[in-house]
């Protein structure tokens, strides 16, 4: 089962939003929160504070990306943290989970297309971080 819990903010002045309501849904998210919060070049950050509408199967849904980060340099980023396995379409229709994985892939694509469009209009950089990103970029051994 995935690690879940409430993240305790250390630097309230850096957090945008309600610092008592920061939830992580994986160890990857928790470690990314720690890294972002403690990074000296991060001016402000938030988790799941930005709402982006997206359409899937003709219905409008709401998407809350994992991280919003403002760097001291002025760069703004919106980040989703996902396992690398969920960042590509399923490859084999022969296994039992194909339909479930394909539905998840389509949902993620709809969310990420909406987020990318939102970011382009707002002058924000869009990223999807995987365990590979976290391990390589931040030296996290997850």
MODELLER restraints for C-alpha pairs under 7 A, 6 or more apart:
rsr = mdl.restraints
at = mdl.atoms
rsr.add(forms.Gaussian(group=physical.xy_distance, feature=features.Distance(at['CA:2:A'], at['CA:25:A']), mean=7.00, stdev=0.5))
rsr.add(forms.Gaussian(group=physical.xy_distance, feature=features.Distance(at['CA:2:A'], at['CA:26:A']), mean=5.55, stdev=0.5))
rsr.add(forms.Gaussian(group=physical.xy_distance, feature=features.Distance(at['CA:3:A'], at['CA:25:A']), mean=6.23, stdev=0.5))
rsr.add(forms.Gaussian(group=physical.xy_distance, feature=features.Distance(at['CA:3:A'], at['CA:26:A']), mean=4.82, stdev=0.5))
rsr.add(forms.Gaussian(group=physical.xy_distance, feature=features.Distance(at['CA:3:A'], at['CA:27:A']), mean=5.58, stdev=0.5))
rsr.add(forms.Gaussian(group=physical.xy_distance, feature=features.Distance(at['CA:4:A'], at['CA:24:A']), mean=5.54, stdev=0.5))
rsr.add(forms.Gaussian(group=physical.xy_distance, feature=features.Distance(at['CA:4:A'], at['CA:25:A']), mean=4.49, stdev=0.5))
rsr.add(forms.Gaussian(group=physical.xy_distance, feature=features.Distance(at['CA:4:A'], at['CA:26:A']), mean=5.62, stdev=0.5))
rsr.add(forms.Gaussian(group=physical.xy_distance, feature=features.Distance(at['CA:5:A'], at['CA:23:A']), mean=5.75, stdev=0.5))
rsr.add(forms.Gaussian(group=physical.xy_distance, feature=features.Distance(at['CA:5:A'], at['CA:24:A']), mean=5.58, stdev=0.5))
rsr.add(forms.Gaussian(group=physical.xy_distance, feature=features.Distance(at['CA:5:A'], at['CA:25:A']), mean=6.78, stdev=0.5))
rsr.add(forms.Gaussian(group=physical.xy_distance, feature=features.Distance(at['CA:6:A'], at['CA:21:A']), mean=6.97, stdev=0.5))
rsr.add(forms.Gaussian(group=physical.xy_distance, feature=features.Distance(at['CA:6:A'], at['CA:22:A']), mean=5.65, stdev=0.5))
rsr.add(forms.Gaussian(group=physical.xy_distance, feature=features.Distance(at['CA:6:A'], at['CA:23:A']), mean=4.50, stdev=0.5))
rsr.add(forms.Gaussian(group=physical.xy_distance, feature=features.Distance(at['CA:6:A'], at['CA:24:A']), mean=6.23, stdev=0.5))
rsr.add(forms.Gaussian(group=physical.xy_distance, feature=features.Distance(at['CA:7:A'], at['CA:22:A']), mean=5.34, stdev=0.5))
rsr.add(forms.Gaussian(group=physical.xy_distance, feature=features.Distance(at['CA:7:A'], at['CA:23:A']), mean=5.72, stdev=0.5))
rsr.add(forms.Gaussian(group=physical.xy_distance, feature=features.Distance(at['CA:7:A'], at['CA:24:A']), mean=6.49, stdev=0.5))
rsr.add(forms.Gaussian(group=physical.xy_distance, feature=features.Distance(at['CA:9:A'], at['CA:19:A']), mean=6.05, stdev=0.5))
rsr.add(forms.Gaussian(group=physical.xy_distance, feature=features.Distance(at['CA:12:A'], at['CA:19:A']), mean=6.69, stdev=0.5))
rsr.add(forms.Gaussian(group=physical.xy_distance, feature=features.Distance(at['CA:14:A'], at['CA:43:A']), mean=6.10, stdev=0.5))
rsr.add(forms.Gaussian(group=physical.xy_distance, feature=features.Distance(at['CA:14:A'], at['CA:44:A']), mean=4.50, stdev=0.5))
rsr.add(forms.Gaussian(group=physical.xy_distance, feature=features.Distance(at['CA:14:A'], at['CA:45:A']), mean=6.24, stdev=0.5))
rsr.add(forms.Gaussian(group=physical.xy_distance, feature=features.Distance(at['CA:15:A'], at['CA:44:A']), mean=5.65, stdev=0.5))
rsr.add(forms.Gaussian(group=physical.xy_distance, feature=features.Distance(at['CA:15:A'], at['CA:45:A']), mean=5.18, stdev=0.5))
rsr.add(forms.Gaussian(group=physical.xy_distance, feature=features.Distance(at['CA:15:A'], at['CA:46:A']), mean=5.71, stdev=0.5))
rsr.add(forms.Gaussian(group=physical.xy_distance, feature=features.Distance(at['CA:16:A'], at['CA:44:A']), mean=6.48, stdev=0.5))
rsr.add(forms.Gaussian(group=physical.xy_distance, feature=features.Distance(at['CA:16:A'], at['CA:45:A']), mean=5.81, stdev=0.5))
rsr.add(forms.Gaussian(group=physical.xy_distance, feature=features.Distance(at['CA:16:A'], at['CA:46:A']), mean=5.09, stdev=0.5))
rsr.add(forms.Gaussian(group=physical.xy_distance, feature=features.Distance(at['CA:17:A'], at['CA:46:A']), mean=6.44, stdev=0.5))
rsr.add(forms.Gaussian(group=physical.xy_distance, feature=features.Distance(at['CA:17:A'], at['CA:49:A']), mean=6.68, stdev=0.5))
rsr.add(forms.Gaussian(group=physical.xy_distance, feature=features.Distance(at['CA:22:A'], at['CA:47:A']), mean=6.45, stdev=0.5))
rsr.add(forms.Gaussian(group=physical.xy_distance, feature=features.Distance(at['CA:24:A'], at['CA:30:A']), mean=5.52, stdev=0.5))
rsr.add(forms.Gaussian(group=physical.xy_distance, feature=features.Distance(at['CA:28:A'], at['CA:131:A']), mean=6.95, stdev=0.5))
rsr.add(forms.Gaussian(group=physical.xy_distance, feature=features.Distance(at['CA:28:A'], at['CA:142:A']), mean=6.88, stdev=0.5))
rsr.add(forms.Gaussian(group=physical.xy_distance, feature=features.Distance(at['CA:29:A'], at['CA:81:A']), mean=6.63, stdev=0.5))
rsr.add(forms.Gaussian(group=physical.xy_distance, feature=features.Distance(at['CA:36:A'], at['CA:42:A']), mean=6.62, stdev=0.5))
rsr.add(forms.Gaussian(group=physical.xy_distance, feature=features.Distance(at['CA:41:A'], at['CA:71:A']), mean=5.70, stdev=0.5))
rsr.add(forms.Gaussian(group=physical.xy_distance, feature=features.Distance(at['CA:41:A'], at['CA:72:A']), mean=5.44, stdev=0.5))
rsr.add(forms.Gaussian(group=physical.xy_distance, feature=features.Distance(at['CA:42:A'], at['CA:70:A']), mean=6.08, stdev=0.5))
rsr.add(forms.Gaussian(group=physical.xy_distance, feature=features.Distance(at['CA:42:A'], at['CA:71:A']), mean=4.43, stdev=0.5))
rsr.add(forms.Gaussian(group=physical.xy_distance, feature=features.Distance(at['CA:42:A'], at['CA:72:A']), mean=5.82, stdev=0.5))
rsr.add(forms.Gaussian(group=physical.xy_distance, feature=features.Distance(at['CA:43:A'], at['CA:70:A']), mean=5.57, stdev=0.5))
rsr.add(forms.Gaussian(group=physical.xy_distance, feature=features.Distance(at['CA:43:A'], at['CA:71:A']), mean=5.07, stdev=0.5))
rsr.add(forms.Gaussian(group=physical.xy_distance, feature=features.Distance(at['CA:43:A'], at['CA:72:A']), mean=5.03, stdev=0.5))
rsr.add(forms.Gaussian(group=physical.xy_distance, feature=features.Distance(at['CA:44:A'], at['CA:69:A']), mean=5.96, stdev=0.5))
rsr.add(forms.Gaussian(group=physical.xy_distance, feature=features.Distance(at['CA:44:A'], at['CA:70:A']), mean=5.08, stdev=0.5))
rsr.add(forms.Gaussian(group=physical.xy_distance, feature=features.Distance(at['CA:44:A'], at['CA:71:A']), mean=6.95, stdev=0.5))
rsr.add(forms.Gaussian(group=physical.xy_distance, feature=features.Distance(at['CA:45:A'], at['CA:68:A']), mean=5.42, stdev=0.5))
rsr.add(forms.Gaussian(group=physical.xy_distance, feature=features.Distance(at['CA:45:A'], at['CA:69:A']), mean=4.36, stdev=0.5))
rsr.add(forms.Gaussian(group=physical.xy_distance, feature=features.Distance(at['CA:45:A'], at['CA:70:A']), mean=6.09, stdev=0.5))
rsr.add(forms.Gaussian(group=physical.xy_distance, feature=features.Distance(at['CA:46:A'], at['CA:67:A']), mean=5.72, stdev=0.5))
rsr.add(forms.Gaussian(group=physical.xy_distance, feature=features.Distance(at['CA:46:A'], at['CA:68:A']), mean=5.13, stdev=0.5))
rsr.add(forms.Gaussian(group=physical.xy_distance, feature=features.Distance(at['CA:46:A'], at['CA:69:A']), mean=6.63, stdev=0.5))
rsr.add(forms.Gaussian(group=physical.xy_distance, feature=features.Distance(at['CA:47:A'], at['CA:66:A']), mean=5.19, stdev=0.5))
rsr.add(forms.Gaussian(group=physical.xy_distance, feature=features.Distance(at['CA:47:A'], at['CA:67:A']), mean=4.56, stdev=0.5))
rsr.add(forms.Gaussian(group=physical.xy_distance, feature=features.Distance(at['CA:47:A'], at['CA:68:A']), mean=6.28, stdev=0.5))
rsr.add(forms.Gaussian(group=physical.xy_distance, feature=features.Distance(at['CA:48:A'], at['CA:64:A']), mean=4.81, stdev=0.5))
rsr.add(forms.Gaussian(group=physical.xy_distance, feature=features.Distance(at['CA:48:A'], at['CA:65:A']), mean=5.39, stdev=0.5))
rsr.add(forms.Gaussian(group=physical.xy_distance, feature=features.Distance(at['CA:48:A'], at['CA:66:A']), mean=5.03, stdev=0.5))
rsr.add(forms.Gaussian(group=physical.xy_distance, feature=features.Distance(at['CA:48:A'], at['CA:67:A']), mean=6.22, stdev=0.5))
rsr.add(forms.Gaussian(group=physical.xy_distance, feature=features.Distance(at['CA:49:A'], at['CA:64:A']), mean=6.62, stdev=0.5))
rsr.add(forms.Gaussian(group=physical.xy_distance, feature=features.Distance(at['CA:50:A'], at['CA:64:A']), mean=5.63, stdev=0.5))
rsr.add(forms.Gaussian(group=physical.xy_distance, feature=features.Distance(at['CA:50:A'], at['CA:65:A']), mean=6.80, stdev=0.5))
rsr.add(forms.Gaussian(group=physical.xy_distance, feature=features.Distance(at['CA:51:A'], at['CA:62:A']), mean=6.23, stdev=0.5))
rsr.add(forms.Gaussian(group=physical.xy_distance, feature=features.Distance(at['CA:51:A'], at['CA:63:A']), mean=5.66, stdev=0.5))
rsr.add(forms.Gaussian(group=physical.xy_distance, feature=features.Distance(at['CA:51:A'], at['CA:64:A']), mean=4.98, stdev=0.5))
rsr.add(forms.Gaussian(group=physical.xy_distance, feature=features.Distance(at['CA:52:A'], at['CA:62:A']), mean=5.65, stdev=0.5))
rsr.add(forms.Gaussian(group=physical.xy_distance, feature=features.Distance(at['CA:52:A'], at['CA:63:A']), mean=5.03, stdev=0.5))
rsr.add(forms.Gaussian(group=physical.xy_distance, feature=features.Distance(at['CA:52:A'], at['CA:64:A']), mean=6.39, stdev=0.5))
rsr.add(forms.Gaussian(group=physical.xy_distance, feature=features.Distance(at['CA:52:A'], at['CA:114:A']), mean=6.96, stdev=0.5))
rsr.add(forms.Gaussian(group=physical.xy_distance, feature=features.Distance(at['CA:52:A'], at['CA:115:A']), mean=6.58, stdev=0.5))
rsr.add(forms.Gaussian(group=physical.xy_distance, feature=features.Distance(at['CA:53:A'], at['CA:60:A']), mean=6.42, stdev=0.5))
rsr.add(forms.Gaussian(group=physical.xy_distance, feature=features.Distance(at['CA:53:A'], at['CA:61:A']), mean=5.61, stdev=0.5))
rsr.add(forms.Gaussian(group=physical.xy_distance, feature=features.Distance(at['CA:53:A'], at['CA:62:A']), mean=4.60, stdev=0.5))
rsr.add(forms.Gaussian(group=physical.xy_distance, feature=features.Distance(at['CA:53:A'], at['CA:63:A']), mean=6.08, stdev=0.5))
rsr.add(forms.Gaussian(group=physical.xy_distance, feature=features.Distance(at['CA:54:A'], at['CA:60:A']), mean=5.57, stdev=0.5))
rsr.add(forms.Gaussian(group=physical.xy_distance, feature=features.Distance(at['CA:54:A'], at['CA:61:A']), mean=5.34, stdev=0.5))
rsr.add(forms.Gaussian(group=physical.xy_distance, feature=features.Distance(at['CA:54:A'], at['CA:62:A']), mean=6.20, stdev=0.5))
rsr.add(forms.Gaussian(group=physical.xy_distance, feature=features.Distance(at['CA:54:A'], at['CA:63:A']), mean=6.96, stdev=0.5))
rsr.add(forms.Gaussian(group=physical.xy_distance, feature=features.Distance(at['CA:54:A'], at['CA:110:A']), mean=6.37, stdev=0.5))
rsr.add(forms.Gaussian(group=physical.xy_distance, feature=features.Distance(at['CA:54:A'], at['CA:111:A']), mean=5.85, stdev=0.5))
rsr.add(forms.Gaussian(group=physical.xy_distance, feature=features.Distance(at['CA:54:A'], at['CA:114:A']), mean=5.63, stdev=0.5))
rsr.add(forms.Gaussian(group=physical.xy_distance, feature=features.Distance(at['CA:55:A'], at['CA:61:A']), mean=6.06, stdev=0.5))
rsr.add(forms.Gaussian(group=physical.xy_distance, feature=features.Distance(at['CA:55:A'], at['CA:110:A']), mean=6.65, stdev=0.5))
rsr.add(forms.Gaussian(group=physical.xy_distance, feature=features.Distance(at['CA:56:A'], at['CA:107:A']), mean=6.78, stdev=0.5))
rsr.add(forms.Gaussian(group=physical.xy_distance, feature=features.Distance(at['CA:56:A'], at['CA:110:A']), mean=6.47, stdev=0.5))
rsr.add(forms.Gaussian(group=physical.xy_distance, feature=features.Distance(at['CA:63:A'], at['CA:111:A']), mean=6.38, stdev=0.5))
rsr.add(forms.Gaussian(group=physical.xy_distance, feature=features.Distance(at['CA:65:A'], at['CA:78:A']), mean=6.95, stdev=0.5))
rsr.add(forms.Gaussian(group=physical.xy_distance, feature=features.Distance(at['CA:65:A'], at['CA:79:A']), mean=6.25, stdev=0.5))
rsr.add(forms.Gaussian(group=physical.xy_distance, feature=features.Distance(at['CA:65:A'], at['CA:80:A']), mean=5.30, stdev=0.5))
rsr.add(forms.Gaussian(group=physical.xy_distance, feature=features.Distance(at['CA:66:A'], at['CA:79:A']), mean=5.96, stdev=0.5))
rsr.add(forms.Gaussian(group=physical.xy_distance, feature=features.Distance(at['CA:66:A'], at['CA:80:A']), mean=4.99, stdev=0.5))
rsr.add(forms.Gaussian(group=physical.xy_distance, feature=features.Distance(at['CA:66:A'], at['CA:81:A']), mean=6.47, stdev=0.5))
rsr.add(forms.Gaussian(group=physical.xy_distance, feature=features.Distance(at['CA:67:A'], at['CA:78:A']), mean=5.73, stdev=0.5))
rsr.add(forms.Gaussian(group=physical.xy_distance, feature=features.Distance(at['CA:67:A'], at['CA:79:A']), mean=4.94, stdev=0.5))
rsr.add(forms.Gaussian(group=physical.xy_distance, feature=features.Distance(at['CA:67:A'], at['CA:80:A']), mean=6.49, stdev=0.5))
rsr.add(forms.Gaussian(group=physical.xy_distance, feature=features.Distance(at['CA:68:A'], at['CA:77:A']), mean=5.71, stdev=0.5))
rsr.add(forms.Gaussian(group=physical.xy_distance, feature=features.Distance(at['CA:68:A'], at['CA:78:A']), mean=4.59, stdev=0.5))
rsr.add(forms.Gaussian(group=physical.xy_distance, feature=features.Distance(at['CA:68:A'], at['CA:79:A']), mean=6.32, stdev=0.5))
rsr.add(forms.Gaussian(group=physical.xy_distance, feature=features.Distance(at['CA:69:A'], at['CA:76:A']), mean=5.69, stdev=0.5))
rsr.add(forms.Gaussian(group=physical.xy_distance, feature=features.Distance(at['CA:69:A'], at['CA:77:A']), mean=5.10, stdev=0.5))
rsr.add(forms.Gaussian(group=physical.xy_distance, feature=features.Distance(at['CA:69:A'], at['CA:78:A']), mean=6.47, stdev=0.5))
rsr.add(forms.Gaussian(group=physical.xy_distance, feature=features.Distance(at['CA:70:A'], at['CA:76:A']), mean=4.50, stdev=0.5))
rsr.add(forms.Gaussian(group=physical.xy_distance, feature=features.Distance(at['CA:70:A'], at['CA:77:A']), mean=6.48, stdev=0.5))
rsr.add(forms.Gaussian(group=physical.xy_distance, feature=features.Distance(at['CA:76:A'], at['CA:124:A']), mean=5.07, stdev=0.5))
rsr.add(forms.Gaussian(group=physical.xy_distance, feature=features.Distance(at['CA:76:A'], at['CA:125:A']), mean=6.18, stdev=0.5))
rsr.add(forms.Gaussian(group=physical.xy_distance, feature=features.Distance(at['CA:77:A'], at['CA:124:A']), mean=5.35, stdev=0.5))
rsr.add(forms.Gaussian(group=physical.xy_distance, feature=features.Distance(at['CA:77:A'], at['CA:125:A']), mean=4.63, stdev=0.5))
rsr.add(forms.Gaussian(group=physical.xy_distance, feature=features.Distance(at['CA:77:A'], at['CA:126:A']), mean=5.89, stdev=0.5))
rsr.add(forms.Gaussian(group=physical.xy_distance, feature=features.Distance(at['CA:78:A'], at['CA:124:A']), mean=6.74, stdev=0.5))
rsr.add(forms.Gaussian(group=physical.xy_distance, feature=features.Distance(at['CA:78:A'], at['CA:125:A']), mean=6.20, stdev=0.5))
rsr.add(forms.Gaussian(group=physical.xy_distance, feature=features.Distance(at['CA:78:A'], at['CA:126:A']), mean=5.06, stdev=0.5))
rsr.add(forms.Gaussian(group=physical.xy_distance, feature=features.Distance(at['CA:78:A'], at['CA:127:A']), mean=6.35, stdev=0.5))
rsr.add(forms.Gaussian(group=physical.xy_distance, feature=features.Distance(at['CA:79:A'], at['CA:126:A']), mean=6.06, stdev=0.5))
rsr.add(forms.Gaussian(group=physical.xy_distance, feature=features.Distance(at['CA:79:A'], at['CA:127:A']), mean=4.84, stdev=0.5))
rsr.add(forms.Gaussian(group=physical.xy_distance, feature=features.Distance(at['CA:79:A'], at['CA:128:A']), mean=5.62, stdev=0.5))
rsr.add(forms.Gaussian(group=physical.xy_distance, feature=features.Distance(at['CA:79:A'], at['CA:129:A']), mean=6.82, stdev=0.5))
rsr.add(forms.Gaussian(group=physical.xy_distance, feature=features.Distance(at['CA:80:A'], at['CA:127:A']), mean=6.44, stdev=0.5))
rsr.add(forms.Gaussian(group=physical.xy_distance, feature=features.Distance(at['CA:80:A'], at['CA:128:A']), mean=4.76, stdev=0.5))
rsr.add(forms.Gaussian(group=physical.xy_distance, feature=features.Distance(at['CA:80:A'], at['CA:129:A']), mean=6.07, stdev=0.5))
rsr.add(forms.Gaussian(group=physical.xy_distance, feature=features.Distance(at['CA:81:A'], at['CA:128:A']), mean=5.81, stdev=0.5))
rsr.add(forms.Gaussian(group=physical.xy_distance, feature=features.Distance(at['CA:81:A'], at['CA:129:A']), mean=4.78, stdev=0.5))
rsr.add(forms.Gaussian(group=physical.xy_distance, feature=features.Distance(at['CA:81:A'], at['CA:130:A']), mean=5.77, stdev=0.5))
rsr.add(forms.Gaussian(group=physical.xy_distance, feature=features.Distance(at['CA:82:A'], at['CA:128:A']), mean=6.97, stdev=0.5))
rsr.add(forms.Gaussian(group=physical.xy_distance, feature=features.Distance(at['CA:82:A'], at['CA:129:A']), mean=6.32, stdev=0.5))
rsr.add(forms.Gaussian(group=physical.xy_distance, feature=features.Distance(at['CA:82:A'], at['CA:130:A']), mean=5.18, stdev=0.5))
rsr.add(forms.Gaussian(group=physical.xy_distance, feature=features.Distance(at['CA:83:A'], at['CA:130:A']), mean=5.15, stdev=0.5))
rsr.add(forms.Gaussian(group=physical.xy_distance, feature=features.Distance(at['CA:83:A'], at['CA:131:A']), mean=6.07, stdev=0.5))
rsr.add(forms.Gaussian(group=physical.xy_distance, feature=features.Distance(at['CA:84:A'], at['CA:130:A']), mean=5.20, stdev=0.5))
rsr.add(forms.Gaussian(group=physical.xy_distance, feature=features.Distance(at['CA:84:A'], at['CA:131:A']), mean=6.69, stdev=0.5))
rsr.add(forms.Gaussian(group=physical.xy_distance, feature=features.Distance(at['CA:86:A'], at['CA:105:A']), mean=6.52, stdev=0.5))
rsr.add(forms.Gaussian(group=physical.xy_distance, feature=features.Distance(at['CA:89:A'], at['CA:102:A']), mean=6.52, stdev=0.5))
rsr.add(forms.Gaussian(group=physical.xy_distance, feature=features.Distance(at['CA:89:A'], at['CA:105:A']), mean=5.80, stdev=0.5))
rsr.add(forms.Gaussian(group=physical.xy_distance, feature=features.Distance(at['CA:90:A'], at['CA:98:A']), mean=6.55, stdev=0.5))
rsr.add(forms.Gaussian(group=physical.xy_distance, feature=features.Distance(at['CA:90:A'], at['CA:101:A']), mean=6.22, stdev=0.5))
rsr.add(forms.Gaussian(group=physical.xy_distance, feature=features.Distance(at['CA:90:A'], at['CA:102:A']), mean=6.13, stdev=0.5))
rsr.add(forms.Gaussian(group=physical.xy_distance, feature=features.Distance(at['CA:92:A'], at['CA:98:A']), mean=6.85, stdev=0.5))
rsr.add(forms.Gaussian(group=physical.xy_distance, feature=features.Distance(at['CA:116:A'], at['CA:126:A']), mean=5.98, stdev=0.5))
rsr.add(forms.Gaussian(group=physical.xy_distance, feature=features.Distance(at['CA:119:A'], at['CA:125:A']), mean=6.15, stdev=0.5))
rsr.add(forms.Gaussian(group=physical.xy_distance, feature=features.Distance(at['CA:119:A'], at['CA:126:A']), mean=6.23, stdev=0.5))
rsr.add(forms.Gaussian(group=physical.xy_distance, feature=features.Distance(at['CA:134:A'], at['CA:140:A']), mean=5.76, stdev=0.5))
rsr.add(forms.Gaussian(group=physical.xy_distance, feature=features.Distance(at['CA:135:A'], at['CA:141:A']), mean=5.56, stdev=0.5))
rsr.add(forms.Gaussian(group=physical.xy_distance, feature=features.Distance(at['CA:135:A'], at['CA:142:A']), mean=6.81, stdev=0.5))
